Amino acid sequence: MPVSLLPRPCGARAATALLTGALLLIAAQSAPAGADSSAAPAPPTAASAAPSAVQVNQLGYLPDGPKRATVVSASATALLWQLRDAAGRTAASGSTTVRGADAASGQSVHLVDFSSYQGTGTGYTLTVDGRTSHPFDIRANLYDGLRTDAMSFFYQQRSGIPIEASLAGAAYARPAGHLGVAPNRGDTAVPCVSGVCDYVRDVRGGWYDAGDQGKYVVNGGLAVWQLVNSFERAKRAGHAAALGDSTLRVPERGNGIPDVLDESRWELEFLMRMQIPEGKPRAGMAFHKVHDAAWTGLPTHPEQDAEPRELHAPSTAATLNLAAAAAQCARVYAPYDAAFATRCLDSARRAWAAARANPDVLAPGSDSTGGGAYDDGEVGDEFYWAAAELYATTGEARYRDAVTSSPYHTASDVFTPFGFGWQDTAPLGRIVLATVPNGLPATDLARVRASVVSAADGQLSTMAGQGYGVPLPADGYVWGSNGQVANNGTVMAVAYELTEQRRYRTGALETLDYLLGRNALGQSYVTGYGEHAAQNQHHRFWAHQYDASLPNPPAGSIAGGANAGLEDPVAQEKLPGCAPAACYIDDIGSYSTNEVAINWNAPLAWLTAFAAERG
């Protein structure tokens, strides 16, 4: 079948990561001018779970949701557990279930299930065998703050606009980056790399992709699709108001347009600027990426980046990402800004036509100087995704035919246990067709919907076979594993929408448990959420570990997560011999386990918006 069954580093710029990362670390070890290097904290050592530990979602649990924890213990017999409130009173008690060996963590574990407890409050703890968990809450509004903060991540990653203290906080305020104001040299008139074009393009705006200040169409297309899809799903469910106007910290609030769409438009405008204009060779295609000519060191303020910026050759994958995201834009934005929706549809149509005319223009894996390659040798999945979006928006026969003739439309392995990402986008086409009204024959539509539900069943089965309830196989801990986990969580949430069967909601919520601390390290991977939360993610501006005058990443930023590949020098030094689910360190230098990225925060934002819905 056309879909790879092997885990791939979805979100990694992996082609020459070791070399470029080593250079970054060398650059970072010299404190910048004016920095007080003596004030910077020492790099942390690798985290490790105690021989006996009680791992919980450190943010907490919903009153009507699953409430499960994992206990690290070699005991072969059940243990007593007590749920205690903030005053130390026992609120519930019971016995653990012995799980035994857990392959991903390398631990022996027990399970605790206190889902039947319906009380609410703050400061609960779970005690088992003399060990006590981190404190957590049980409340209905548990995810309201994280929903906002996970979305705010994108505003703070914006390029080409000042980040305002009134919206982001004084520590995170900064001037606009990459507007051609010295020492910046872009992004208002960016030339192509040698041999690609003989003109310059204004490609200002958009989101910085990750800890670096590159902007990549294939990752941007996926991330913005997820934010817009989150709103479209919430609207179908009757919860659009939670992401409506004046709900997020964005400068456009109060304009009558849902804030999540305001945020997404910042990226969509950039994606359309990356489209080659009419009259130029390969008109309608999208340049693959724009970034510095050479890697910048850590830390580097965006507005102080003096490296030249370069446009890299167009690719079929980037062009189809643009077509898919712009087609979705045309449908979702139409009730709020008809003119912008029309622009999006025109861009989507031109991108689709250009991709059909240039079906195999692939980004090379060697193009990784100054930015990630984001190479992808198979674009049939992008054709399927783009066709699905165009068909869902227009209903036109030519796009329907492109959908139904694609081998991805009937493939049984479109959804894999390892999740989807920028290299594997066919699941997005299935999700669109399963949820957005369209003219597919009833039998075809039923099969598409059944494929989503079947994928969710597979994720539940994977979770049931593990000690930490993770929707990821033991061999799935690759670069950006947290993004893969969160994406699999969204599939279960879609299955809940399609079936209204609570087991799928339960699975989606337990996915957040893993990300927020119920894992092998007792590590909340989300800044600001949990007593033991990540705070030193790899980033050039949120770089407090290297420069005490700079902030840690803002609340709501998710780390890439455990990566058994150990693909950076810090991970190689600190984590040798780690079990797959324990291959993580909260160190700014560990870019292969601890970077941030828009395509990891997007499913986190999607999931928390889902989890925050009440009624």
Stockholm file with secondary structure:
# STOCKHOLM 1.0

chainA/1-615         MPVSLLPRPCGARAATALLTGALLLIAAQSAPAGADSSAAPAPPTAASAAPSAVQVNQLGYLPDGPKRATVVSASATALLWQLRDAAGRTAASGSTTVRGADAASGQSVHLVDFSSYQGTGTGYTLTVDGRTSHPFDIRANLYDGLRTDAMSFFYQQRSGIPIEASLAGAAYARPAGHLGVAPNRGDTAVPCVSGVCDYVRDVRGGWYDAGDQGKYVVNGGLAVWQLVNSFERAKRAGHAAALGDSTLRVPERGNGIPDVLDESRWELEFLMRMQIPEGKPRAGMAFHKVHDAAWTGLPTHPEQDAEPRELHAPSTAATLNLAAAAAQCARVYAPYDAAFATRCLDSARRAWAAARANPDVLAPGSDSTGGGAYDDGEVGDEFYWAAAELYATTGEARYRDAVTSSPYHTASDVFTPFGFGWQDTAPLGRIVLATVPNGLPATDLARVRASVVSAADGQLSTMAGQGYGVPLPADGYVWGSNGQVANNGTVMAVAYELTEQRRYRTGALETLDYLLGRNALGQSYVTGYGEHAAQNQHHRFWAHQYDASLPNPPAGSIAGGANAGLEDPVAQEKLPGCAPAACYIDDIGSYSTNEVAINWNAPLAWLTAFAAERG
#=GR chainA/1-615 SS CCSCCSCCCTTCCCTTHHHHHHHHHHHHTSCCTTCCGGGSCCCCCCCCCCSSEEECCSSEECTTSCCEEEEECCCSSCCEEEEECTTSCEEEEEECEEEEEETTTTEEEEEEECTTCCCCEEEEEEEETTEECCCEEECTTTTHHHHHHHHHHHHHTBSSSCBCHHHHCGGGCBCCCSSSCTTCCCSSSEEBSTTTCSSEECCCCSBCCBSSCCEEHHHHHHHHHHHHHHHHHHHHTTCGGGGSTTSSCCTTTTSSSCHHHHHHHHHHHHHHHTBCCTTSTTTTCEESEEEESSCCCSSCCGGGCCSCEEECCEEHHHHHHHHHHHHHHHHHSTTTCHHHHHHHHHHHHHHHHHHHHSTTCCCCTTCCSSSCCCCCSCCHHHHHHHHHHHHHHHCCHHHHHHHHHSGGGTCTTSSCTTCCBTTBCHHHHHHHHHHSCCCCCHHHHHHHHHHHHHHHHHHHHHHHTSSSCCSSCTTCCCTTHHHHHHHHHHHHHHHHHHHCCHHHHHHHHHHHHHHBTCSTTCCBCBTTSSTTBCCCCBCSSSCTTTCTTSCCCCTTCBCCCCCTTCCSHHHHHHCTTCCGGGCCCCCTTCHHHHBCBHHHHHHHHHHHHHHHCCC
#=GC SS_cons         CCSCCSCCCTTCCCTTHHHHHHHHHHHHTSCCTTCCGGGSCCCCCCCCCCSSEEECCSSEECTTSCCEEEEECCCSSCCEEEEECTTSCEEEEEECEEEEEETTTTEEEEEEECTTCCCCEEEEEEEETTEECCCEEECTTTTHHHHHHHHHHHHHTBSSSCBCHHHHCGGGCBCCCSSSCTTCCCSSSEEBSTTTCSSEECCCCSBCCBSSCCEEHHHHHHHHHHHHHHHHHHHHTTCGGGGSTTSSCCTTTTSSSCHHHHHHHHHHHHHHHTBCCTTSTTTTCEESEEEESSCCCSSCCGGGCCSCEEECCEEHHHHHHHHHHHHHHHHHSTTTCHHHHHHHHHHHHHHHHHHHHSTTCCCCTTCCSSSCCCCCSCCHHHHHHHHHHHHHHHCCHHHHHHHHHSGGGTCTTSSCTTCCBTTBCHHHHHHHHHHSCCCCCHHHHHHHHHHHHHHHHHHHHHHHTSSSCCSSCTTCCCTTHHHHHHHHHHHHHHHHHHHCCHHHHHHHHHHHHHHBTCSTTCCBCBTTSSTTBCCCCBCSSSCTTTCTTSCCCCTTCBCCCCCTTCCSHHHHHHCTTCCGGGCCCCCTTCHHHHBCBHHHHHHHHHHHHHHHCCC
//
